[in-house]
Amino acid sequence: EFSDEKYKAQWRVAGSYQGTIRLTYTVDLSLAKTKWPAGNEQAAYFDGKALFAASRLLFIVSDLDGPATVKFRLPPLARVSTPWKNAAGGLYTASGQSLVNNTLVVGDYGGKRMRFGNFDFEIALLGDVTKSDALISSTLQKFARAFTKIFPDTPPSSYLITLFFADSEDGEAYDASAAFTTKPPLTSEN
């Protein structure tokens, strides 16, 4: 059962059903093409080639947390970045709460995946910030190396960092992901 008083949204499984449920629904992501008052890193951003979204906009989960599996059907040349475990066949697995408390990026975008010890993270760069890929990657590698030296017993973990240009410096943290906005240009000094 799910209920959201603010948006008058709810759904309920009748009776005492104990099985898999398949939901079909449509998500309005038009907000990704406009400036979100609190900052697009808190909701969604579309640069014309790729979509960044807070996953709470995309998934419906029950109040009972349990395992979830997601499969993305992507157009040619598109890819997806998430902090979730990538299983065989393009399936991603996570808890239901992780599905709604993180971010993802879908489409054609820059960035790279890196691993330091047990810490696996991916940088997703949207729009013109992709021109600073080498600078961003080398900077974050330095922090990741230092992190693994300070915390050598870090358990296996995965993290997604998304960055794009906006009118202000801002950021939003999620369970296993974060999104940041910055003003152009990006230099080694800033």
Number of C-alpha atoms within 10 A of each C-alpha: 11 13 13 9 7 6 7 7 9 10 11 9 10 7 6 6 8 7 6 6 7 5 7 4 7 6 8 8 16 10 13 18 14 12 13 14 8 9 19 26 25 21 21 25 25 22 17 11 12 21 20 29 24 25 20 16 15 16 16 16 17 13 11 10 11 12 12 14 15 15 12 11 10 11 8 8 7 13 15 18 22 23 25 24 13 16 12 7 7 11 13 17 17 16 15 19 20 22 26 18 18 23 33 24 25 19 21 19 23 19 21 14 13 16 14 15 17 14 18 16 23 20 23 28 26 26 17 15 22 18 15 16 18 11 13 19 16 11 12 15 15 10 11 19 15 13 15 15 13 10 11 13 10 13 10 9 15 18 22 24 23 25 23 23 21 16 11 12 12 17 16 16 15 17 15 18 23 22 28 20 20 17 14 15 11 15 9 8 4 8
